[in-house]
Amino acid sequence: MRVKIAIFAVLTAIFCACNNVSNSSLEDFRVEKFRPEFATGFRIDSSEEGESSLITISNPWQGADFEQRIFVARNHEKAPAGFRGQVIEAPIRSVVCMSSGYVAMFDALGQIYKVKGVSGINFITNAHVRNPLAGVADVGYDANLDFERIVALRPDVVMMYGVAGENSLITSKLRELGIPYMYIGDYVEQSPLGKAEWMMVVAEITDCSAKADSLFGAVKRNYQALATRVADHAAPRPKVMLNTPYRDIWFLPPADSYMARFIADAGGDAFTADGNGNTSQPIDSEQAYLLASQAEVWLNVGGCTTLKELTAQNPRFAAMPAVRNHRVYNNNRTRTSSGGSDFWESGLVRPDLILHDLVSILHPEIGEAEGLIYYEQLK
């Protein structure tokens, strides 16, 4: 009997060892599973055999020359031979989100309960995350990240972003702890629909692709229909000033940036800075005041909630036409006491609703100014 048991144990060990060896290679993952229509920073591939997939993230921060591959395993399939990227078992059960926009993606797909940790909970507007009964933990920020808390949460993946480069201090520690991570590059997308399309990455790791297809399809149709209506009927195009000075320096986005494209699709002309991408550039202060004096509408004025607060920053603001005519609007209608704005959260996955607001502001003859969702008029 002992001999039989020993033989069985040996055979089992051999079987398990063989089962842990992948029969696939990266070359097998050449079947296009999802190619973004608007986003530029990711793609999803699969193979002709098996149900696993391969997510490739490209250049997820401004000026990056970087690529990350994530093997999304299903049915306990093994990663391709020689694979050196991150491995995630789908559907994931838990996630730590380092940006509020990722929280919105999970919420939109009905997967908010999988969010177990966030960075900066006081800046997040999502009701579930802020509910103490949900038990969502705040894991801290950047260099002050609480790795002990992350380990205790046992996340299947940490979703993170890079700013000036790979956050190697965090990624090396996560690798040491055996916690998978993936970069999300939505913030460098210059297309509003491109940002929203990143929800397909979340859908891939939660097995919600059909729901994401339906949701994004509706958002795209709404956005494009409204943009077409504006292009056909809205004239003239009002001049738009953006932002307020930060430490006496006024930053404006480039002409091909996310915000400038929003305003263009809403039938306006934003004053912009030289350069490309989404990185705002400083402009000469006197030039900024000159542009502001020419603007008919002023948007995104920092933490201000009233015209009094705005003009208290600088008495010169009171003379601006947009201030005199009460055409100043801020994108913080729904915000937290710490300053977090839902514009940068749920607005990420609903650019059609942001466009609705901007059209209502710039062309009230087309939109519905009383039904603003993310913006509010300063009074």
PyMOL commands that set and color helices and strands:
alter all, ss='L'
color gray80, all
select helices_A, chain A and resi 2-19+26-28+100-108+112-114+121-123+127-130+132-134+142-144+147-153+168-177+186-188+192-196+199-206+209-233+258-265+285-294+307-313+315-319+321-324+342-344+346-348+351-362+369-371
alter helices_A, ss='H'
color red, helices_A
select strands_A, chain A and resi 31-34+42-46+53-58+67-73+86-89+95-97+115-118+137-138+157-160+181-183+239-242+250-252+269-270+281-283+297-299+328-330+376-377
alter strands_A, ss='S'
color yellow, strands_A
deselect
rebuild
show_as cartoon
